Amino acid sequence: MKKITLLILLMISLSVNAQSDSNNKVYFSPDAKVTYRLFKTQNMHIFIKLNTSNGTMKLVQFSTSTTRDMMQVDLNDIELATGADAKSGRFYLYPTENFYTFLLIDQIDGRIWQVQWSTDPDNCGILRIY
């Protein structure tokens, strides 16, 4: 019995360690029905602002030295849900191992997009994954 208990505790501790990754911390509001969320990128000055009701996104850059470097740029300005279908909390972003790539999911119908961000607007966009 003692060996089984020790084995269970060992498996639980390994599971907890596998789920905690200090490099990919995700910060979000505890309110699931908020319209806007900020998602951290691996660039310390850039976040992605997601409209959780319609899937539009902006790249948000902040600066600690000058306001000239602060900006919001459209990443996706096409509404992926409109009218009564646009509900807060519908869309969510997941980081990937790729520095510049996120996955956007429609949590209601399961549609999914690959989101590419860059400091160069020509290299930004989203592609639907079928």
N, C-alpha and C positions, 0 to 999 in steps of 0.2 A: 504494500500500500504506500509505503514511504517513497519507493522508487517511482511509482505512478504519479504521485503528487509532485515530486521533483521534476519529472519529465514534463508534466503539464505546465508548471511554472517556467521552465526553460523555453518551451514553445511559445508561451505568452510573451515572454521578454523578447524573443527573437522577432515575433510579429510586431510588437510595438516599435522596435528599432527599425524594422524595414519600412514602416509607415511614416517615420519622421525623417524628413530630408531638409536640413537647414538651408540648402541652396535654393529650394523652390518653395519658400513660404508664400502662402496665399492669404491675403488680408481682405476681408470683406465685411460689410455691414451684416449684423445678425438678422436684419429685417429682410425676409425673402421677397417682399413686394415692393422694393425700391425700384425706381425707374432708371437710375444711373448707378453704375459701379465703375470704379477704377481698378485696372489690372496692371500689376507691376510687370515690367519687362526686365531683361537682364542688363539693360542700359540704365544706369543709376538716375538719369535725368528724364526718362521717358516712361509714361504710362499710357495705357489704352483706356479711353472712356467709352463704355458700352451703354447704349440705350437698351435696357433689358426688355422693353416692350416691343420694339420694332427692328432691332438688330443693327441700327446705324452705329458707327464707331468713329471716334476721332483719336488721333495721336496727340497726346498732351506732353509738351516739353516744358520743364521748369528750369530755373537758373538761380544759383546762389550769388552770382556776380553782377548780372545786368538784366534789365527787363527786355532788352533787345532780343535776347535768346529765348524768351518765353513765347510759346505759341500753341495753338490748337489747329490741326490740319485734318481734313476729312480722310478717313481710311476707307470707309464705306458710307456713301450718302444715299444708297438705295434702301428704302424701307422693305424689309423682308416679311413683315406682317403689317396690315393696315386695318383701319376701322375698328370694329368690335373684336377682331382677332388680335390686335395689339394690346397685350396685357403685361403689366409690370412683372418681371421675373421670368418671362418667357424664354429669353436668350441668355446664354452663359458662355464664357470663354475659358478654355483649358489650355495651359501652357504645354508645349512639347519640349523635347530635348534640343530642338533646333532653336537657336538664339532669336531668330526673326519670325518664327511660326507659332501660331496658336490655332486651336480648333474651336469653332463657334458652333454650338448646338442649339437647335430649337427644342426646348424641353417639353413641348406639347406634342409635336408631330414627328420628332426625331430627325428632321433634316439636319445636315451638317455641312460646314464650309471650312476650307483651309484659309486662314487669315495670314497674309504676309505683311509685315510692317518694315519700314526702312526710314532713314532720315532723308532719303531721296524719294520724292513723291512718285516718280516714274516706276519705282520698284514696290509700291504698295498696292494692295488689292485683296479681293477674296475670290475663291473658286469653289463652287458647289461640288461636293463629293457625292457621287451617285452609287 
